[in-house]
Amino acid sequence: MVYLLKIIVRLALRIFCPEIHIPQKDFLNPKGPVLLLANHPDSFLDAVIIGAAYQRKIHFLARGDVFEHPIYGFLLRSIGMIPVFRAREGKQHLHRNQNTFQESVDILAKGGAVLIFIEGICLNTHEIQAFKKGAARILAQTQAIGVFPLIHVIGLGYNDFAKFGKKVNLHIDAYEEKQTIATPKDYIDFNERVMHRMRALIEIPKGETRILKGISYAFHWPFYALIRQFVYEKTNHTVFYDSVLFGVLLFTYPIYLLILGCLLSYFQIPGPVIVLVLFWMPISARLSLK
């Protein structure tokens, strides 16, 4: 399921984010345990882009309140998400983070990869926020059992946090953490080292993506305008707008194509022509972005 979803997401990202620049492609298929530490400028879309870029399965920590619904919790865990609880969601849940940390340690001990947004908050800005101690704590517990994961520090940069057809820079710095993380001071020193590396990696893309207003634009605009307005009202243009927009477009676009195919069939358009049109739609959408 994870790898099928990864393929679908990669195809969708080629339209939603036509330019994703990753200079350090050699780092995208690391072996053994890997702890990925990234900045968090654009909510869930950050995890989508990083998860799609890496060749292997990535487990990542996400806000715990969304896991409370049994169905959502099952689906989110099935794609590698691990709940982490913040004080703003209720201090009574903070004790559950020990399970989160232990689950992350177990994944790393088995040679897996864990992604943590070390700022612990998303503010739609490229300015790095103060780091939380969760990543250092997980690393300390991992080192305590004799496992020393590779560290990937990731810097994400977007040319826009709301517009369709965005440009993205994803830079990676890989290194092995030689220092033993044990004391509170070690946590602070580790965060400072990571912050220094991360600041150097964040590069904001220049320019905006141009959308060619041709036939493809005319076919796609009613669908996109409707979805965009719906998501805008539901998210009230919060930091979740961009990622929710991507998710809704991802799952509703096939339905839109199905409806379009049914309409063409109703008007007795030949089957081969309908198939060509349905294949042409996503391809033309990608080619319309310059």
Backbone torsions as a table, in degrees:
resi	resn	phi	psi	omega
1	MET	NA	-42.8	-178.1
2	VAL	-62.2	-45.6	-175.3
3	TYR	-73.3	-32.6	174.7
4	LEU	-65.8	-43.9	178.2
5	LEU	-63.4	-36.5	179.3
6	LYS	-61.6	-41.6	179.1
7	ILE	-63.8	-45.3	-179.4
8	ILE	-62.8	-44.1	-179.1
9	VAL	-64.4	-40.8	179.0
10	ARG	-59.9	-41.9	178.8
11	LEU	-65.0	-41.6	-179.8
12	ALA	-67.2	-37.5	179.9
13	LEU	-65.6	-27.2	178.6
14	ARG	-63.7	-23.3	177.2
15	ILE	-94.8	-48.9	-175.8
16	PHE	-68.8	-36.9	177.7
17	CYS	-129.4	80.7	-173.3
18	PRO	-64.1	-20.4	179.2
19	GLU	-125.3	101.5	173.6
20	ILE	-116.0	107.1	-173.9
21	HIS	-96.7	117.8	179.6
22	ILE	-127.7	94.2	-178.3
23	PRO	-64.4	-37.0	-173.7
24	GLN	-93.4	59.8	-176.6
25	LYS	-65.3	-23.4	179.7
26	ASP	-64.3	-18.3	-178.3
27	PHE	-87.5	-2.9	-170.1
28	LEU	-83.1	-3.0	177.1
29	ASN	-135.9	60.6	-177.7
30	PRO	-72.3	152.8	177.5
31	LYS	-101.3	149.5	176.7
32	GLY	77.6	-172.7	-177.4
33	PRO	-66.7	134.6	-179.6
34	VAL	-136.7	130.3	174.7
35	LEU	-107.7	113.7	-178.4
36	LEU	-98.2	127.7	-179.4
37	LEU	-121.7	118.2	-173.4
38	ALA	-128.8	156.1	169.4
39	ASN	-75.1	169.1	-169.1
40	HIS	-135.8	65.9	-175.6
41	PRO	-82.8	-20.9	-171.2
42	ASP	-137.5	49.5	171.8
43	SER	50.6	-140.8	-172.6
44	PHE	-63.8	-22.9	179.9
45	LEU	-61.7	-30.7	177.2
46	ASP	-57.8	-47.5	-179.5
47	ALA	-66.9	-36.9	179.5
48	VAL	-62.4	-46.4	-178.1
49	ILE	-66.6	-45.5	179.6
50	ILE	-65.6	-45.6	-179.7
51	GLY	-62.2	-36.3	179.1
52	ALA	-73.6	-30.7	-177.1
53	ALA	-72.4	-40.1	-178.2
54	TYR	-75.3	145.4	-177.2
55	GLN	-78.2	-23.0	-176.2
56	ARG	-104.3	172.1	178.4
57	LYS	-71.4	134.3	179.6
58	ILE	-116.2	124.3	171.3
59	HIS	-91.0	140.1	179.2
60	PHE	-144.0	149.8	-178.2
61	LEU	-81.8	135.4	-180.0
62	ALA	-138.6	156.4	-175.9
63	ARG	-52.9	131.5	-169.4
64	GLY	-71.9	-24.4	-174.7
65	ASP	-64.4	-26.4	-179.0
66	VAL	-74.4	-11.3	-179.6
67	PHE	-88.1	-7.8	-173.4
68	GLU	-64.7	-33.3	176.6
69	HIS	-72.7	125.7	-174.8
70	PRO	-54.6	-42.9	-178.1
71	ILE	-69.0	-47.0	178.6
72	TYR	-60.6	-42.9	-179.1
73	GLY	-60.0	-42.8	179.0
74	PHE	-64.3	-45.8	-178.2
75	LEU	-65.3	-42.5	-178.6
76	LEU	-66.0	-41.2	178.8
77	ARG	-68.1	-31.2	-178.8
78	SER	-66.6	-21.6	178.2
79	ILE	-103.8	13.1	171.6
80	GLY	98.5	10.7	-179.3
81	MET	-85.9	143.3	-179.7
82	ILE	-122.9	128.6	-177.8
83	PRO	-73.4	136.6	172.8
84	VAL	-130.3	138.2	-172.0
85	PHE	-109.2	137.5	-179.4
86	ARG	-111.6	157.7	-177.8
87	ALA	-59.1	-34.4	-177.6
88	ARG	-66.5	-19.6	178.5
89	GLU	-93.4	5.7	178.8
90	GLY	119.1	115.9	-178.4
91	LYS	-64.7	-20.6	-179.4
92	GLN	-67.1	-14.1	-179.2
93	HIS	-96.5	-9.4	-172.0
94	LEU	-61.4	-31.2	-179.4
95	HIS	-63.5	-21.6	-179.8
96	ARG	-72.1	-13.6	179.4
97	ASN	-66.8	-22.4	176.8
98	GLN	-61.5	-36.7	175.6
99	ASN	-65.4	-38.4	178.0
100	THR	-62.3	-47.3	-179.7
101	PHE	-63.2	-42.7	-178.8
102	GLN	-66.4	-38.9	177.6
103	GLU	-63.6	-39.4	178.4
104	SER	-65.5	-42.5	178.5
105	VAL	-61.9	-43.2	-179.9
106	ASP	-61.8	-39.7	179.0
107	ILE	-64.1	-45.3	179.0
108	LEU	-65.4	-38.4	-180.0
109	ALA	-63.8	-27.1	179.0
110	LYS	-91.2	8.3	178.4
111	GLY	88.1	15.4	-178.0
112	GLY	-86.3	-175.9	-178.7
113	ALA	-123.4	132.9	-179.4
114	VAL	-125.2	129.6	178.4
115	LEU	-105.1	129.3	178.3
116	ILE	-127.2	130.0	171.9
117	PHE	-87.3	96.8	-163.9
118	ILE	-66.6	-19.1	176.4
119	GLU	-71.8	-26.9	179.2
120	GLY	73.1	10.0	-178.3
121	ILE	-157.3	149.5	176.7
122	CYS	-117.8	128.7	-176.9
123	LEU	-130.1	14.2	-177.8
124	ASN	52.9	49.2	177.0
125	THR	-147.2	152.4	176.2
126	HIS	-91.3	-0.5	174.7
127	GLU	-75.9	124.7	-177.2
128	ILE	-70.8	132.0	177.4
129	GLN	-90.3	164.7	179.3
130	ALA	-56.5	134.9	-177.5
131	PHE	-77.0	146.3	171.5
132	LYS	-86.0	172.1	-175.7
133	LYS	-96.9	0.2	-176.5
134	GLY	-58.5	-44.7	-177.9
135	ALA	-63.6	-44.4	179.0
136	ALA	-63.9	-37.1	179.7
137	ARG	-66.2	-43.2	177.6
138	ILE	-62.8	-43.2	179.3
139	LEU	-63.0	-40.4	179.0
140	ALA	-61.9	-44.3	179.5
141	GLN	-67.5	-32.7	178.6
142	THR	-70.5	-44.8	177.9
143	GLN	-62.4	-33.4	-177.3
144	ALA	-63.8	-23.2	177.9
145	ILE	-102.4	13.7	175.1
146	GLY	84.1	18.1	178.3
147	VAL	-110.7	124.7	-178.1
148	PHE	-120.2	90.5	-174.9
149	PRO	-69.5	154.9	169.8
150	LEU	-68.4	140.7	178.9
151	ILE	-105.4	127.2	171.8
152	HIS	-112.0	116.2	173.5
153	VAL	-96.4	127.8	-173.2
154	ILE	-120.4	133.5	175.1
155	GLY	-116.9	118.6	179.0
156	LEU	-103.7	136.5	176.7
157	GLY	-135.3	134.0	-179.6
158	TYR	-119.2	145.3	174.7
159	ASN	-79.3	-16.3	178.1
160	ASP	-162.2	146.8	-179.2
161	PHE	-100.1	3.6	-175.9
162	ALA	-136.1	-24.2	-173.2
163	LYS	-84.7	148.6	175.8
164	PHE	-73.4	146.5	178.2
165	GLY	78.8	44.7	-174.1
166	LYS	-82.4	157.6	173.7
167	LYS	-101.4	140.4	-176.3
168	VAL	-134.3	135.2	170.4
169	ASN	-109.7	128.7	178.2
170	LEU	-125.8	109.0	-179.8
171	HIS	-110.2	142.2	-176.3
172	ILE	-127.4	136.4	173.5
173	ASP	-121.9	118.8	-177.8
174	ALA	-107.7	134.6	177.9
175	TYR	-158.8	165.3	176.2
176	GLU	-102.8	128.5	-179.6
177	GLU	-77.7	108.8	-177.5
178	LYS	-83.3	-25.1	-176.7
179	GLN	-78.2	138.9	174.9
180	THR	-78.6	128.8	-178.9
181	ILE	-100.2	114.2	-177.1
182	ALA	-142.1	-45.1	-174.5
183	THR	-98.4	164.4	175.7
184	PRO	-55.1	-36.9	177.5
185	LYS	-65.2	-36.6	176.9
186	ASP	-61.6	-38.7	178.3
187	TYR	-60.0	-46.9	-178.8
188	ILE	-64.1	-44.5	-179.6
189	ASP	-63.6	-40.6	178.5
190	PHE	-62.4	-46.6	179.0
191	ASN	-60.1	-38.5	178.7
192	GLU	-65.3	-39.7	178.4
193	ARG	-65.1	-42.8	179.7
194	VAL	-66.3	-42.3	-179.4
195	MET	-61.8	-40.3	179.2
196	HIS	-61.5	-43.2	179.8
197	ARG	-69.0	-42.2	-175.2
198	MET	-65.5	-41.0	179.6
199	ARG	-57.8	-37.2	-178.5
200	ALA	-73.3	-15.8	-174.9
201	LEU	-95.2	-20.4	-175.9
202	ILE	-78.1	116.2	180.0
203	GLU	-128.3	117.5	-178.6
204	ILE	-82.7	122.7	179.4
205	PRO	-61.6	149.2	180.0
206	LYS	-98.6	147.6	174.3
207	GLY	83.3	164.4	177.9
208	GLU	-110.5	153.6	176.1
209	THR	-77.8	128.6	177.3
210	ARG	-88.0	139.0	177.9
211	ILE	-109.8	118.4	179.9
212	LEU	-76.6	121.9	-174.4
213	LYS	-92.1	73.9	178.8
214	GLY	-110.3	-149.1	-178.7
215	ILE	-63.6	-42.7	-179.7
216	SER	-60.7	-40.2	178.5
217	TYR	-60.6	-42.5	-179.0
218	ALA	-64.6	-37.0	179.9
219	PHE	-72.3	-35.3	-173.9
220	HIS	-91.1	-25.5	-171.9
221	TRP	-59.3	-45.4	-179.8
222	PRO	-58.4	-43.6	179.3
223	PHE	-64.0	-48.6	-177.0
224	TYR	-66.0	-41.6	-178.9
225	ALA	-62.2	-40.7	179.8
226	LEU	-65.1	-46.7	-179.1
227	ILE	-65.9	-42.5	-178.5
228	ARG	-61.5	-43.3	179.7
229	GLN	-65.5	-41.0	179.5
230	PHE	-61.6	-47.4	-179.0
231	VAL	-67.3	-38.8	178.9
232	TYR	-59.0	-44.1	-179.0
233	GLU	-69.0	-37.2	-177.8
234	LYS	-72.6	-35.6	-176.9
235	THR	-98.2	-8.9	-178.6
236	ASN	54.0	34.3	179.4
237	HIS	55.6	42.0	176.0
238	THR	-83.2	-174.6	178.6
239	VAL	-65.8	-12.4	-179.4
240	PHE	-87.3	-8.2	-174.5
241	TYR	-54.2	-52.6	-174.3
242	ASP	-62.0	-47.4	-176.7
243	SER	-70.8	-37.5	177.3
244	VAL	-67.0	-38.9	177.4
245	LEU	-59.4	-45.2	178.4
246	PHE	-60.7	-46.2	-178.1
247	GLY	-62.8	-43.3	-179.6
248	VAL	-67.5	-41.5	176.8
249	LEU	-62.5	-40.2	-178.8
250	LEU	-58.3	-43.9	-173.3
251	PHE	-92.1	-16.5	-179.7
252	THR	-99.4	-19.7	-178.6
253	TYR	-60.6	-42.8	175.6
254	PRO	-59.8	-34.9	178.0
255	ILE	-66.3	-40.5	177.7
256	TYR	-61.2	-42.8	178.5
257	LEU	-64.5	-38.2	178.4
258	LEU	-63.8	-43.8	178.8
259	ILE	-63.0	-42.4	179.0
260	LEU	-62.2	-42.1	178.5
261	GLY	-62.5	-39.4	178.4
262	CYS	-65.4	-39.8	178.4
263	LEU	-64.3	-43.0	178.4
264	LEU	-64.0	-37.6	178.3
265	SER	-67.4	-37.1	179.0
266	TYR	-61.1	-36.4	179.0
267	PHE	-88.0	15.3	172.9
268	GLN	61.4	35.5	172.3
269	ILE	-72.5	135.1	-178.5
270	PRO	-55.7	143.4	-178.3
271	GLY	-52.8	-48.5	-179.7
272	PRO	-59.4	-35.0	178.9
273	VAL	-67.3	-41.6	178.9
274	ILE	-60.7	-43.6	179.7
275	VAL	-61.8	-43.9	178.7
276	LEU	-62.0	-41.4	179.7
277	VAL	-63.3	-43.3	-178.0
278	LEU	-67.6	-32.6	174.7
279	PHE	-74.2	-35.4	-178.1
280	TRP	-67.7	-32.0	-173.8
281	MET	-56.7	-59.2	-179.0
282	PRO	-66.4	-33.0	178.6
283	ILE	-65.8	-43.6	-179.2
284	SER	-67.6	-33.1	178.6
285	ALA	-63.3	-40.9	178.7
286	ARG	-67.6	-42.6	-177.2
287	LEU	-72.3	-16.5	-179.4
288	SER	-79.3	-8.5	-178.5
289	LEU	-100.0	122.1	-176.3
290	LYS	-122.7	NA	NA
